[in-house]
């Protein structure tokens, strides 16, 4: 199932995105989740917490639904 996540800016950084959707409670926790390699953005594994997530990007997180940024 794909969940729509709305952002009001041009982009949001991946670690902030994880906090925004409730997957991570803190930046440190987001860093750990990202470093595990369990996140894909547009079907590519991402290991950078500063990766810019923009509208129409699809974020897949192991163990969670997929998210599309609108």
C-alpha positions in Angstrom: 0.0 0.0 0.0 1.3 3.5 -0.9 0.7 6.3 1.6 0.8 9.9 0.4 3.0 12.3 2.5 2.5 16.0 1.8 5.4 18.5 2.1 5.1 22.3 1.8 8.7 22.9 0.8 10.8 22.0 -2.3 12.4 19.1 -0.5 12.8 17.5 2.9 16.0 15.7 4.0 15.7 12.0 4.5 16.4 12.1 8.3 13.7 14.8 8.7 11.3 12.8 6.5 11.7 9.7 8.8 10.8 11.9 11.8 8.0 13.5 10.0 6.3 10.1 9.2 7.0 8.7 12.7 9.5 6.0 11.8 12.2 7.7 13.8 11.8 9.7 17.0 15.2 11.5 16.9 17.8 12.4 14.4 20.2 9.8 15.9 17.6 7.1 15.5 17.0 8.2 11.9 20.8 8.0 11.3 20.9 4.4 12.5 17.9 3.4 10.4 19.4 5.0 7.3 22.9 3.4 7.9 21.3 -0.1 8.0 20.5 0.2 4.2 16.8 -0.5 4.6 15.6 2.6 2.8 15.2 3.0 -0.9 14.3 6.2 -2.7 13.0 5.7 -6.2 14.2 2.1 -6.0 17.8 2.9 -5.0 19.3 2.2 -1.6 20.1 5.4 0.2 22.7 5.7 2.9 22.9 9.6 3.2 20.8 11.2 5.9 20.9 14.5 4.0 19.4 13.0 0.8 16.8 15.4 -0.5 13.4 13.9 -0.8 11.2 15.9 -3.3 7.7 15.7 -4.6 6.9 12.5 -6.6 9.7 10.6 -4.9 8.8 7.1 -3.7 10.3 6.1 -0.4 10.3 2.4 0.6 11.3 1.4 4.2 11.7 -2.2 5.1 8.9 -3.2 7.5 6.7 -0.3 6.6 4.4 0.8 3.8 5.7 2.7 0.8 5.4 6.4 0.8 5.0 8.9 -2.1 5.7 12.5 -1.5 3.1 14.9 -2.8 
